[in-house]
Amino acid sequence: MIKQLTIIGVGLIGGSLARALREAGVVDEVVGGGRDAAHLQRAQALGVITRYTTDLAAAVQGADMVLLAVPVGAMEVVLRAIAPQLPADAVLTDAGSTKGSVIAAAQRVFGALPAGFVPGHPIAGTENSGVEASFAELYRGRRVILTPTTASSAEAVERVRAMWQATGAEVMEMDAEHHDHVLAATSHLPHLLAFGLVDTLAKMGDKQEIFAYAAGGFRDFTRIASSDPQMWRDICVHNEPALLALLDRFEVDLKRLREAIANGDGGYLLEVFSHAKAARDRFCDEN
Ligand code: NAP
């Protein structure tokens, strides 16, 4: 199905895609591109990629499919590096967690968006980074959202869809702006809160004692604060409007919770907690 897949950024996301497609037998050659030769060499030694180069323009030469799986803050510089050598008939996609910012970067680099450009985002991941953390089953049974632009050709969309389906993922399409609002709510805000809470606690004078008594609840709530700080900085900065709107809304609700505690308003707390429990239980039953 794919003759040469070039992956720029062979980490958790790029490496897992390469592993899944190679396991499914739907790709002939996987070329890795990145900044760090030692990391790429490791990816080759692990059997994730066939060959590699740190020359990004050279990496895309001969590719019929190109995936960008670098932090969203690095997308523009990578697009600029590959643009001169990107084959005219290659399909270009990405795995970035924000979509509006990647499309805007592509617009700045290409001028008119190419017909072969199909932005995407796999809704799958772990708090671990790097090729060592990658595994072939990451996308099985998970969702991948494609956010085609008005310029994306139907054929390119179909090829990206087929690639992700070969990993066992369910593929859906969404408008990029809608994607960024939905993901701000379900992913970006929770990460921001987890990082923020752990930072607040870690700055407290008696933090040794606090962490000594931390149990399952703390571990569950803060697991995602072990995620890569640079990646999440990039995501928060590049989804500013959607994240700010949601933060404003959450601030109002948090203030209301604070008032309830200050006023001994257990009824309000019970109402909020019961509503939240029902919503989460329903989500867990359905997923
Ligand atoms: P990762 O494991 O840290 O991998 C990122 C890769 O990008 C590394 O191989 C890194 O290589 C390379 N890289 C970083 N900056 C670069 C640059 N300027 N030029 C070239 N290569 C560069 O991160 P990941 O979790 O796979 O995330 C990759 C993308 O997928 C991000 O856009 C992220 O938002 C998105 N995503 C992540 C998740 C998740 O849960 N992790 C889920 C869905 C989507 P070197 O450091 O070796 O140079």
Residues whose N, C-alpha, C, O or C-beta is under 5 A from the ligand:
A	BS01	NAP	G9 V10 G11 L12 I13 G14 G34 R35 D36 H39 A69 V70 P71 V72 A74 A95 G96 S97 P122 A124 G125 T126 N128 S129 G130
